[in-house]
Amino acid sequence: MRFDELSSITAYDGIWANASLLHLPTGKLAHVLSLILQALKANGLHFATFKSGAVAGRDTLGRYYNSLDRDKLAAAYAKSGSKFLLIF
């Protein structure tokens, strides 16, 4: 499924998103993070990795990356309503 198709409610103990959410358009990240948050059980865990940077766009192979700096990534998580712990 696509990220924005996640519709589960309190279904998962954890959601592992290693090197995947970094391919979302920046403007959709907070929404998808809110879907992840609602899909987690109480005290569920979420793991994600991102590329750091300040420019979003496609690489030479045409793959999209939402390279975010620390403040923009933290803002996306905050906008999602999450209380996730961010480790940089």
Backbone as a printed PyTorch tensor [residue, N CA C, xyz], in Angstrom:
tensor([[[  0.8350,  -1.1780,   0.0000],
         [  0.0000,   0.0000,   0.0000],
         [  0.8800,   1.2420,   0.0000]],

        [[  0.3070,   2.3340,  -0.4080],
         [  1.0180,   3.6090,  -0.3150],
         [  0.9290,   4.1100,   1.1130]],

        [[  1.8470,   4.9660,   1.4870],
         [  1.8670,   5.5080,   2.8380],
         [  0.5290,   6.1290,   3.2260]],

        [[ -0.0380,   6.9110,   2.3080],
         [ -1.2750,   7.6260,   2.6350],
         [ -2.5080,   6.7280,   2.6390]],

        [[ -2.3400,   5.4430,   2.3660],
         [ -3.4420,   4.4860,   2.4220],
         [ -3.5000,   3.7490,   3.7600]],

        [[ -2.5890,   4.0330,   4.6570],
         [ -2.5830,   3.4030,   5.9700],
         [ -3.8280,   3.8640,   6.7250]],

        [[ -4.6980,   2.9200,   7.0590],
         [ -5.9520,   3.2860,   7.7130],
         [ -6.1870,   2.5320,   9.0140]],

        [[ -5.2260,   1.7530,   9.4550],
         [ -5.3700,   0.9750,  10.6840],
         [ -5.4110,   1.8970,  11.9010]],

        [[ -6.1560,   1.4630,  12.9070],
         [ -6.2490,   2.2000,  14.1620],
         [ -5.7710,   1.2770,  15.2800]],

        [[ -4.8030,   1.7400,  16.0340],
         [ -4.2050,   0.9880,  17.1530],
         [ -4.0070,  -0.4920,  16.8280]],

        [[ -3.3750,  -0.7560,  15.7090],
         [ -3.2080,  -2.1320,  15.2340],
         [ -1.7910,  -2.6780,  15.4080]],

        [[ -0.8010,  -1.8210,  15.5040],
         [  0.5760,  -2.2810,  15.4370],
         [  1.3720,  -1.9340,  16.6990]],

        [[  2.2200,  -2.8590,  17.1020],
         [  3.1440,  -2.6010,  18.2070],
         [  4.2890,  -1.7130,  17.7510]],

        [[  4.6110,  -1.7610,  16.4730],
         [  5.6870,  -0.9510,  15.9310],
         [  5.5520,  -0.7780,  14.4340]],

        [[  6.0790,   0.3200,  13.9430],
         [  6.1090,   0.5770,  12.4990],
         [  7.5300,   0.9790,  12.1420]],

        [[  8.1550,   0.1600,  11.3050],
         [  9.5370,   0.3420,  10.8630],
         [  9.5020,   0.9880,   9.4850]],

        [[ 10.0660,   2.1600,   9.3640],
         [ 10.0560,   2.8890,   8.0930],
         [ 11.4820,   3.2890,   7.7240]],

        [[ 12.3480,   2.3070,   7.6380],
         [ 13.7490,   2.5600,   7.3330],
         [ 13.9090,   2.9460,   5.8590]],

        [[ 14.4170,   4.1300,   5.6170],
         [ 14.6930,   4.6230,   4.2570],
         [ 13.4730,   4.5480,   3.3520]],

        [[ 12.2970,   4.8740,   3.8940],
         [ 11.0970,   4.8730,   3.0580],
         [ 10.3610,   6.2070,   3.1230]],

        [[ 10.1510,   6.7600,   4.3050],
         [  9.4290,   8.0270,   4.4200],
         [ 10.1960,   9.1820,   3.7940]],

        [[ 11.4790,   9.0000,   3.5590],
         [ 12.2710,  10.0550,   2.9330],
         [ 11.9260,  10.2410,   1.4600]],

        [[ 11.0590,   9.3710,   0.9360],
         [ 10.6270,   9.5070,  -0.4570],
         [  9.2780,  10.2160,  -0.5860]],

        [[  8.6770,  10.5960,   0.5320],
         [  7.4150,  11.3340,   0.4960],
         [  7.6520,  12.7910,   0.1420]],

        [[  6.7550,  13.3870,  -0.6220],
         [  6.8570,  14.8350,  -0.7970],
         [  6.7860,  15.5100,   0.5740]],

        [[  7.5820,  16.5140,   0.7840],
         [  7.6970,  17.1700,   2.0820],
         [  6.3410,  17.5910,   2.6440]],

        [[  5.4610,  18.1050,   1.8070],
         [  4.1620,  18.5760,   2.2510],
         [  3.2230,  17.4720,   2.7310]],

        [[  3.5290,  16.2200,   2.4330],
         [  2.6860,  15.1020,   2.8470],
         [  3.2230,  14.3700,   4.0720]],

        [[  4.4190,  14.7140,   4.5020],
         [  5.0670,  13.9740,   5.5730],
         [  4.2800,  14.0320,   6.8820]],

        [[  3.8630,  15.2020,   7.3290],
         [  3.1410,  15.3180,   8.6090],
         [  1.8520,  14.5020,   8.5850]],

        [[  1.1440,  14.5120,   7.4650],
         [ -0.0940,  13.7310,   7.3650],
         [  0.1860,  12.2360,   7.5070]],

        [[  1.1810,  11.7500,   6.8140],
         [  1.5170,  10.3260,   6.8960],
         [  1.9970,   9.9680,   8.3010]],

        [[  2.7490,  10.8420,   8.9280],
         [  3.1720,  10.5900,  10.3020],
         [  1.9680,  10.5010,  11.2340]],

        [[  0.9390,  11.3060,  10.9920],
         [ -0.2710,  11.2100,  11.8230],
         [ -0.9790,   9.8790,  11.5930]],

        [[ -0.9450,   9.3520,  10.3610],
         [ -1.5330,   8.0350,  10.0900],
         [ -0.7450,   6.9390,  10.8060]],

        [[  0.5650,   7.0760,  10.8330],
         [  1.4040,   6.1200,  11.5580],
         [  1.0730,   6.1780,  13.0430]],

        [[  0.9450,   7.3720,  13.5710],
         [  0.6340,   7.5420,  14.9860],
         [ -0.6840,   6.8630,  15.3510]],

        [[ -1.7120,   7.0380,  14.5290],
         [ -3.0070,   6.4170,  14.8420],
         [ -2.9880,   4.9090,  14.6390]],

        [[ -2.0800,   4.4140,  13.8270],
         [ -1.9990,   2.9700,  13.5800],
         [ -1.2700,   2.2250,  14.6970]],

        [[ -0.5400,   2.9590,  15.5280],
         [  0.2180,   2.3320,  16.6100],
         [ -0.6570,   2.0890,  17.8370]],

        [[ -0.4020,   0.9700,  18.4950],
         [ -1.0170,   0.7050,  19.7940],
         [ -0.4200,   1.6680,  20.8180]],

        [[ -1.0500,   1.7770,  21.9800],
         [ -0.4990,   2.5940,  23.0600],
         [  0.9260,   2.1270,  23.3340]],

        [[  1.8220,   3.0550,  23.4710],
         [  3.2460,   2.7840,  23.7000],
         [  3.9110,   2.0620,  22.5270]],

        [[  3.2990,   2.1270,  21.3370],
         [  3.9140,   1.5380,  20.1550],
         [  5.1480,   2.3140,  19.7320]],

        [[  5.9910,   1.6600,  18.9780],
         [  7.2520,   2.2530,  18.5400],
         [  7.2360,   2.5370,  17.0410]],

        [[  7.8950,   3.6120,  16.6690],
         [  8.0440,   3.9860,  15.2580],
         [  9.5150,   4.2780,  15.0230]],

        [[ 10.0610,   3.7130,  13.9480],
         [ 11.4480,   3.9620,  13.5680],
         [ 11.4710,   4.4280,  12.1250]],

        [[ 12.2130,   5.4770,  11.8560],
         [ 12.3660,   5.9630,  10.4840],
         [ 13.7560,   6.5740,  10.3280]],

        [[ 14.2740,   6.5160,   9.1180],
         [ 15.5290,   7.1880,   8.8030],
         [ 15.2930,   8.1570,   7.6520]],

        [[ 16.0460,   9.2220,   7.6620],
         [ 15.9340,  10.2630,   6.6420],
         [ 17.3260,  10.7060,   6.2360]],

        [[ 17.4300,  11.3060,   5.0520],
         [ 18.6710,  11.9670,   4.6430],
         [ 18.6050,  13.3940,   5.1800]],

        [[ 19.7060,  13.8660,   5.6830],
         [ 19.7180,  15.2470,   6.1720],
         [ 20.0600,  16.1860,   5.0230]],

        [[ 19.5740,  17.3770,   5.1430],
         [ 19.8250,  18.3800,   4.1260],
         [ 18.7510,  19.4390,   4.1500]],

        [[ 18.7730,  20.2970,   3.1870],
         [ 17.8020,  21.3820,   3.1490],
         [ 17.1110,  21.4860,   1.7990]],

        [[ 17.3760,  20.5380,   0.9090],
         [ 16.8120,  20.6130,  -0.4330],
         [ 16.0980,  19.3130,  -0.7640]],

        [[ 14.8420,  19.4070,  -1.1330],
         [ 14.0930,  18.2420,  -1.5780],
         [ 14.1710,  18.1710,  -3.1000]],

        [[ 14.1260,  16.9670,  -3.6290],
         [ 14.1410,  16.8230,  -5.0760],
         [ 14.5960,  15.4490,  -5.5010]],

        [[ 14.8160,  15.2880,  -6.7840],
         [ 15.1880,  14.0000,  -7.3600],
         [ 16.7000,  13.8870,  -7.5200]],

        [[ 17.1810,  12.6580,  -7.3390],
         [ 18.5970,  12.4110,  -7.5620],
         [ 18.8230,  12.1030,  -9.0400]],

        [[ 20.0380,  11.7430,  -9.4010],
         [ 20.3650,  11.5050, -10.8120],
         [ 19.6540,  10.2810, -11.3950]],

        [[ 19.1090,   9.4160, -10.5260],
         [ 18.3540,   8.2480, -10.9900],
         [ 16.8450,   8.5010, -10.9910]],

        [[ 16.4410,   9.7280, -10.6530],
         [ 15.0390,  10.0940, -10.6740],
         [ 14.2770,   9.8020,  -9.3930]],

        [[ 14.9690,   9.3690,  -8.3390],
         [ 14.3100,   9.0630,  -7.0690],
         [ 14.1240,  10.3440,  -6.2670]],

        [[ 12.9120,  10.5330,  -5.7370],
         [ 12.6100,  11.7240,  -4.9460],
         [ 13.0830,  11.5370,  -3.5090]],

        [[ 13.6900,  12.5720,  -2.9400],
         [ 14.0890,  12.5940,  -1.5350],
         [ 13.6220,  13.9010,  -0.9050]],

        [[ 13.0870,  13.8090,   0.3010],
         [ 12.6750,  15.0100,   1.0310],
         [ 13.7550,  15.3920,   2.0340]],

        [[ 14.9510,  15.6110,   1.6000],
         [ 16.0760,  15.9200,   2.4930],
         [ 15.7300,  17.1220,   3.3620]],

        [[ 15.5420,  16.8590,   4.6670],
         [ 15.1180,  17.8940,   5.5930],
         [ 16.2020,  18.1670,   6.6240]],

        [[ 16.2840,  19.4170,   7.0520],
         [ 17.1710,  19.6980,   8.1690],
         [ 16.4600,  19.3290,   9.4650]],

        [[ 17.1530,  19.3660,  10.5470],
         [ 16.6380,  18.9440,  11.8500],
         [ 15.3500,  19.6900,  12.2170]],

        [[ 15.3320,  20.9930,  12.0270],
         [ 14.1600,  21.7850,  12.4200],
         [ 12.9250,  21.4320,  11.6010]],

        [[ 13.0890,  21.2390,  10.2940],
         [ 11.9360,  20.9020,   9.4440],
         [ 11.4190,  19.5010,   9.7370]],

        [[ 12.3170,  18.5730,  10.0200],
         [ 11.8840,  17.2210,  10.3620],
         [ 11.1490,  17.2300,  11.7060]],

        [[ 11.6860,  17.9290,  12.6750],
         [ 11.0200,  18.0340,  13.9780],
         [  9.6660,  18.7110,  13.8340]],

        [[  9.5720,  19.7200,  12.9720],
         [  8.2950,  20.4080,  12.7520],
         [  7.2640,  19.4750,  12.1250]],

        [[  7.6800,  18.6250,  11.2030],
         [  6.7500,  17.6670,  10.5850],
         [  6.2210,  16.6860,  11.6250]],

        [[  7.1020,  16.1990,  12.4910],
         [  6.6600,  15.2900,  13.5540],
         [  5.7340,  16.0170,  14.5220]],

        [[  6.0460,  17.2550,  14.8770],
         [  5.2000,  18.0140,  15.7960],
         [  3.8290,  18.2770,  15.1710]],

        [[  3.8090,  18.6320,  13.9000],
         [  2.5430,  18.9010,  13.2020],
         [  1.6640,  17.6580,  13.1280]],

        [[  2.2860,  16.4910,  13.1340],
         [  1.5250,  15.2360,  13.0660],
         [  0.8090,  14.9360,  14.3740]],

        [[  1.1570,  15.6740,  15.4220],
         [  0.5650,  15.4240,  16.7300],
         [  1.3170,  14.3660,  17.5280]],

        [[  2.4560,  13.9610,  17.0340],
         [  3.1970,  12.8710,  17.6760],
         [  3.9760,  13.3500,  18.8760]],

        [[  4.3060,  12.3990,  19.7010],
         [  5.2080,  12.6130,  20.8360],
         [  6.4460,  11.7430,  20.6320]],

        [[  6.7510,  11.4420,  19.3640],
         [  7.9010,  10.6040,  19.0550],
         [  9.1760,  11.2790,  19.5300]],

        [[ 10.1200,  10.4980,  19.9660],
         [ 11.4410,  10.9770,  20.3390],
         [ 12.2960,  11.0030,  19.0810]],

        [[ 12.8220,  12.1500,  18.7560],
         [ 13.6750,  12.2840,  17.5770],
         [ 15.1260,  12.2170,  18.0080]],

        [[ 15.8890,  11.3560,  17.3750],
         [ 17.3140,  11.2160,  17.6440],
         [ 18.0710,  11.5460,  16.3700]],

        [[ 18.9720,  12.5050,  16.4660],
         [ 19.7370,  12.9320,  15.2970],
         [ 21.1730,  12.5050,  15.4460]]])
